[in-house]
Amino acid sequence: MMDMLKEGGVYSLPRVLCFEIVHAWLITTALSMILDKHFYCYGEFTAATVACIGYLIGNKFINSKYNTPLGSVGKPL
């Protein structure tokens, strides 16, 4: 599971940060629903989370299309 945060065998700072933002958003959303409380900047927080998810998807697409040899299934384990 933690290998998805690595790029070339080294932890990637943008991937780790995006992972933590998405993780924090999930916890905040769950607590908001459970405790029935309103988070003041929830819209901005959600927008940042969507941007992080978009970055991760875009990064995966670019790595798959341009950084992986044609016919290969991905990086070797």
C-alpha positions as CSV (number, residue, x, y, z in Angstrom):
1,M,0.0,0.0,0.0
2,M,2.8,2.4,0.9
3,D,4.5,1.7,-2.4
4,M,1.9,3.8,-4.2
5,L,3.4,6.9,-2.6
6,K,6.8,6.1,-4.1
7,E,8.1,7.1,-7.5
8,G,11.3,5.4,-8.6
9,G,11.7,3.7,-5.2
10,V,11.7,7.0,-3.3
11,Y,8.8,8.7,-1.5
12,S,7.3,11.4,-3.6
13,L,6.5,14.6,-1.7
14,P,3.5,15.6,-3.9
15,R,2.0,12.1,-3.6
16,V,2.4,12.0,0.2
17,L,0.9,15.5,0.6
18,C,-2.1,14.7,-1.7
19,F,-2.6,11.4,0.2
20,E,-2.6,13.2,3.5
21,I,-5.0,15.9,2.2
22,V,-7.5,13.3,0.9
23,H,-7.1,11.4,4.2
24,A,-7.8,14.6,6.2
25,W,-10.8,15.4,4.0
26,L,-12.3,11.9,4.6
27,I,-11.9,12.2,8.4
28,T,-13.3,15.8,8.4
29,T,-16.3,14.8,6.3
30,A,-17.1,11.8,8.5
31,L,-16.8,13.8,11.7
32,S,-18.9,16.6,10.3
33,M,-21.7,14.1,9.5
34,I,-21.4,12.2,12.8
35,L,-21.2,15.3,15.0
36,D,-23.6,17.4,12.8
37,K,-21.2,20.3,12.9
38,H,-20.4,22.8,10.1
39,F,-16.8,23.3,9.0
40,Y,-16.3,26.9,8.0
41,C,-14.1,26.5,4.9
42,Y,-15.4,23.1,3.8
43,G,-15.9,24.3,0.2
44,E,-12.3,25.4,-0.2
45,F,-11.1,22.3,1.6
46,T,-13.1,20.1,-0.8
47,A,-11.8,22.1,-3.8
48,A,-8.2,21.4,-2.7
49,T,-9.0,17.8,-2.2
50,V,-10.4,17.5,-5.8
51,A,-7.3,19.3,-7.1
52,C,-5.1,16.7,-5.3
53,I,-7.1,13.9,-6.8
54,G,-6.9,15.5,-10.2
55,Y,-3.1,15.8,-9.8
56,L,-2.8,12.1,-8.8
57,I,-4.9,11.0,-11.8
58,G,-3.0,13.2,-14.2
59,N,0.4,12.1,-12.8
60,K,-0.7,8.4,-13.3
61,F,-1.8,9.1,-16.8
62,I,1.4,10.9,-17.8
63,N,3.6,8.2,-16.2
64,S,1.6,5.4,-17.9
65,K,1.6,7.1,-21.3
66,Y,5.0,8.7,-21.6
67,N,7.3,7.0,-18.9
68,T,6.4,3.4,-19.5
69,P,7.7,1.5,-22.5
70,L,5.1,0.4,-25.0
71,G,3.7,-3.0,-24.2
72,S,5.0,-3.0,-20.6
73,V,2.6,-3.4,-17.7
74,G,4.4,-0.8,-15.5
75,K,7.4,-0.5,-13.3
76,P,9.0,-3.7,-12.2
77,L,8.5,-4.7,-8.5
